[in-house]
């Protein structure tokens, strides 16, 4: 109720501002994107339509003196989701969605500013990898959003800014928590990669039985003034480099899963231990974390060196389902779903921009300090590399792009080639692919890895976009 009232006040203020603004701009775009899985995927996946989205996005930008306001909303239809259960707040049913991307108002003077409303912000200098970029949660409900680095959700926030000749300081208060959008709807092609539809239990003297996995609601943080999220960013712009420092205290966007087993009637009425499992029930809750980070960019002619790091003291790491169920079976009370361990993420990158070309290469790593025997994560040190190459041709009407990510733990990869041709300033067509490659074989088993597990979602796509 409070969040609805807060949003309504911001919308009403914004509409009043738009009506009386001295400058008003309206723009937007119509976008269509279709995709089908590749012929070499599994028999159940090949040729399956993985995307079928058509969207209309409208943007209003108004200003009056030192004040300005912005609103952006998207009305979309996704034919690939027909038949799915409704889970997201913007889901209107039958494939239709309505999403308020941003709506905010701000005031900016020569040395200070304030912005309030639903807004997006990006921290850090990494390309496609989140290190310090922790404010806005991800949208993971569709393949299109999952493969789009810019598919972030807005947060309801108040931002205060101080500006000098060579520095900027931004302070954020986020009173309402916005979690990552998860693909939990029945029929969503991504759900099985988050949670299986069923699990097997080995029952002594009985054999294996398969039971369904039921997803219960996740416990959201209490909506209260003292339960908000807070962020601070300080940036300095010097002749040798740009430098930023970050601090953030908020909620993890992903829930920490909890698992319980439901049992049926005992096979032997006199022995309760003969009851067989009926279902695995999954619930979850969101937990706090603290982050300190920094980044720097050093220009060297046509080359830019970038580095970024974030430290998370005593961050919660998800426990494995086996550990949680074992502890509950042993009769332990108040079983925790996570382990508090120190975590460090870092990245080093290089941008090279000769005439007509752009090359970007990055190395990233993530290390957790401590024992992981009970954790869902199996390796303390995870790392990988990214590569991006783009070239403009034909008077910048044709763009060729290749982006790739290789995980160095399992040697799995994600490759995204694309080509885009602009018929005019308003209309362009593009085509490309999302290619997921499994990792190397381990212990006689086919390797998968973070990206390789999506191998059956490897797809080719076509899209068209009209801007106005």
N, C-alpha and C positions, 0 to 999 in steps of 0.2 A: 504493500500500500504506500509506504514511504517513498519507495523508488519510483512508483507510478506518479506520485504527487511531484516529486523532484523533477522528473522528466517533463511532466505537463507544464510546470512553471517555466522551464527552459524553452520549451516549444512555443509557449504563448509569448514569452519575451522576444524570442527570435522572430516570430511572425510579425509582431508589432514593429520590430526594428526594420525588417525587410520592407514593410509598407511605407515607412517614413525615411528610408535611406536616401542619401544624395547620389549614391552610385549603386547600381544593381545589375548583376550579371547572372544569366541563367545558361547552363550548359549541361551536357550529359552525353550518354552514348547508348547504343543498342548493340548487344553482343550475343552471338550465337556460337556455341561450341559443341561439336559432336565427336564421339570417339568410340572405337571398337577394339577389343583385345586382339592381340597379334595371332597369326596362324600357328605359331610354334608353342603357344601356351597349352595347358592341359585340355583334354577333350571336353571337359565341362565348362571351360572358360573361352576357348577360341571363338572369335566372331561375336562374342557377347558385347552388347552396347554398354559401355562404361560411363559415358557422358551423353547428356541430351539437354543442355541448358540454353535457355534464351532469356535474356535479362534486359530490363530498361532501368538505367540509372540516371537520376536527375540531381543537379547540383545548383544551389543558390548561394551566391557570394555577394554580400552587401557591405558597404562602408559608409560611415558618416563621421567626418573629422578623424579623430584618433581611435574611433570605435569601429569594430567590424563584426560580422556574424557569418556563419557558414552552416549550411544544411545539405546533407546528402542522403538519399534513400534509394533502395533498389527493390524493384518488383520483378520477380523471376518465376520461370516455369521450368521444371526439370522433369523431362519425360522419363528419365531413367529411374526415378524414385517412385513411380506409380505403383501402388500396392504396398508400400512401406507404411509402418506405423508412424504416427506423428510424435516427434520428440522435441524438436527445437521450438523456441518461443515464437519464431516468425513463420512457422509452418501453418498455412491456411488449408491444407488438405488437397488431395488430387494433384500433387506436384507443384502447387503454387506456394510462393514464399514472399513475405514482405519484411524487409529489414531496414531499420534506421541505422545507417552506417555512422553518421556523425551529425551532431547539431550542437553548436556552441556559439557563445558570444564572448568577445574580448575587448580589452582596452590596452593600448600601447602608447607610452610616452617615450621621451628620449632616454630615460633611465629605468623605467619600471613598466610592468604590464601584468594583466590578470586575464585568465581565460577560464570559463566555467561551462560545463555541459559535457555531452558525450563526445569524446575525442580520441584520436589515435596519435601515438607518438612512437618513435623508434630511437633506441639507444644503441650506441656502438658503431663500429666501422666495418664489421664483418659483412661479407657478401653471402647471404643465404644460410648462414650459421648463426644461431642465437648464443651469444656469450653473456653480455650484459643486458641484452634486449629482453627484459623480463616483465615489462609493464603490461603490454597488451597480450591477451591469450590467443591461442591458435584456433583455427576452424579446421576440424578434422572430419567433418561429416560427409565429405564427398571426395572423390579422386581429384576433381578439378581444384578444390581448395587445398588438398594435401600436397599437391605438386606445384602450388603457387606460393612463392616466398612472401608475397605481399598479402596473403589471405589471413590477416589478423583481425581480431574483433576489437571494437572500441570499448573504452571504459568511461564511466561517469566520474569526472574528476574536476578538481579545482587546481589550477596551476598559477603560481606567482613567479614572476621573472624580474631579475635585475640585470641591466645591461650597461656595460662600460665600453671604453674604446677598444679594449682587447680581451674582454671576458663577458661571459653570460652565466648566470646562475638561475636554475629552474627548480622550484620546490613544488611537489605534488602531494595532494591529499585525495585519496580515492575512497569515499565512504561506502560504496557498494561493491561487493565482490562479483566479478564476472569470470566464470570458469571456462576452460577449453570446451568447445563443442565436440562431443564424442559421437561416433557412429553406432549408437545403441539401438536404433530402430530395427524392428524385425524386417528382414528382407534387404537391409543395407549390405552391399557387397564388401564393405570394409569391416563389418562387425566381427567376423570370424578371426580377424587379425588382432583384435583386442581381447575378445572372449570367445571361446568355442561354444557351439550350441549344445554340446554334450560332452561328458567325460566318462572314462571307464574306471571302475573300481575292481580290484582283485580281491575276492572274498574267499578265504580259506575254506576248503571242503565244499565250495559251491561253484567257483569259477568267476569269470569276469562278467560284470553287469554294466550297462551303459545308462546313465541318468542325465536328465536335462539340466542345463545351467540357467537359473533364474536370476535376472538382474533386478535388484531392489533399488530404491531411491538412495542417492548419496546425501549425506548430512552436510548441509550448507552452513557456513559460518553465521553466527547470530548477527542480524542487522542491528548494529548499535554504533554509536559515535566512537566508542573506544575500540571498535573492531575493524577500523579502516586500514588502508594500506598507505605507506608513505615513501616518497622517493625524493632524492636530491641529486642534481646534476650540476657540476661546475666545469665550464669549458673556457680554455684560454687559447688565443690565436696569436702565435708568435711567428717571427720571420723564419725560424728553423723548422717549426712543427706546429700542428694543432694537438692540443692535449685536453682530455676530459677525465674527470673523476666522478664516480657514481657511488651512491649508497641507497639501499632499498630494504624495506621491511614490509612483507606482505604475505599473501597466501599462495601456496603452490597451486597452479592452474589445474593440475591433474589430481584426481582423488587417490588416496591410498586404499587399496582394495582389502576388504575383509571377507572371509569365507566361512560358511557354516554348512553343515550337512543335515538335511531333513531325512528322518527315518520313517518307514512304514510300520505296519503291525508285525510283531514278532512271529516268526515261523513256528516257534514253540511258545505257547502262551505262558508257560511256567519259567521261561528263560528270556528276559528282555534283550539279552545280547544277541539273540538270533534275528533281530530286526535288520532288514536290508535297507541301504540308502535309497531314497526316492528322488532326491534332487540336491544339487549344489547351489547354494544361495550366495549371491555376491552383493555386497553393499560396500560402502566406502565413506571416507570423510576427508576433508581438506585440512592441511596443516600449515603452520607458519614457517617462514624461512627468512634469513638475513643474508644480504649480499653486499660486498664491497668490490668495486671494479674500477678499471681504468683503461683508456685506449689512447693511441697516438697515431698520427699520420705525418709522414715526413716526405715532402716533395723533392724529387731529384730530377729536374728537367722533365722528360716525358714519362718518368717513372715515379710512382708513389709507393713508399713502404708503409705498411700498416701493421699495428700490433694491438692486441686486446686481451684482457685477462679479467677473471672474476673469481672471488673466493667466497665460499658459502660455509660459514662455521656451523658445525653440528647440524647439517642438513639431513632431513629424513630421507632414507633410502628404503624403497618398498621391500618388505619381506616376501619370500616365496610362498605360494599357496601351500606347498607341502609342509613348510615350517609352521605356518599358522594353524593348519589342521592338526598337525602332530601335537603342538602345545595344548590345543583345546582337548584332544583325546586324552592327554595326560592329566587333565583336570586342572590346569593352570587357570587362575582367575586374571581378569584384566589383561588379556593377551594383546600385546602391541602389534600393529600392522607394519611398523617401520623400524629402522635402526638409525640413530643419530650419529652421523659420521661427517668429518670434514671433507669438502669437495673443492677442487680447483679446476677451472676451465680456462683455456688459453688458445690464442690463434696468432699466427704471423702470416701476412699476405703481401703480395706484390702486384701492382697494377702497372701495365706498360701500354702506352697509347700512341703508337706511331700513326702516321696519317692514314685515316680510314679504317684502322684496326683498333681493337681493344682486347688486351690479354689480361686475365686475372688468375693468379694461382695462390692457393692458401694451404697452410698446414694447421690443423686444429687437434687439440687433445683434451681429454677430460679424465681426471684422476680422482679416485675416492680412497681416502686413507683409513685403513682398518680391515678387519676380517669380514669377508663376504660369504661365509659358509651358510648363513641363514637368509641371505638376501636374494631377491629375484635377479639381481645383476651378478654376473659370474666373473667379470674381469675388473680389476682395479683400474687398469690403464686402458682407455679406449682412445683411438686416434684415427685420423684419415686425412685425405687431401681433396681439394676441389680445383677444378680448372674450368675457365670460361673463355671462349673465343667468339668475337663478333666482328663482322665486316659489312660495311655499307657500300652498295654498288648502284649504278644507274642513277646518278644524281640524288643519292640517298632515298630512292624509292624502293630499293630491294635490300633487305637486311637478312644476313645469314648468321645464325647463332648456334653454338654448341656449348652446353654446360654438362659437366660430369662430376660425380662424387664417388670416391673410392674409399671404402672402409678398410683400414689396414689390419684390423683384428681378424676378420673373416674373409677379407678380400672380395667382398660383395660390392656392387656398384649400382649407381643410378645415373642414366645418361639421358639427356634431353636435347635432341637436335630440333631445330625449327627454322622455317623460312617465312618471311613476311613481305608482302608486296603491297605498296600503297598506290591505288589507282588515282586517288586525289587526296587532298588534305583531310577529307572527311571519311573516306572509305578505304579500308584495307582488308586483305585476305591473308590467312596464314595457315600453315600446315606443319605438323611435326609428330613427335613420338615421345612417350614416356617409357623408357626401357629399364627394367629391373633385372639385374643379373645376380644369381646366387653366388655365394662364396665357394671357397675350395672345399673339397671333401675332407671330413675329419672322422677318424675312427671308423672308417667304412661306411659312414653315413653322408648323404648329400649335404653339402654346406648350404647355409641360408644367410644368416646375418641380418642386420637391421634393415637393409634394403632388399636383400635377396628373398626374404619371406613374401614379398609382394610380386614375385615373378609372374604369377598368373594374371596380374593386372597390367602387364605390359600392353600398351595401347598406341594406336595411331589416331591422330585427331585432325580435324579441319575446323576452322573458325572464320567468322567474319565480324567486323566491327565498324559501325557508323557513328561518328562523333558529330555533335552539333553544339 
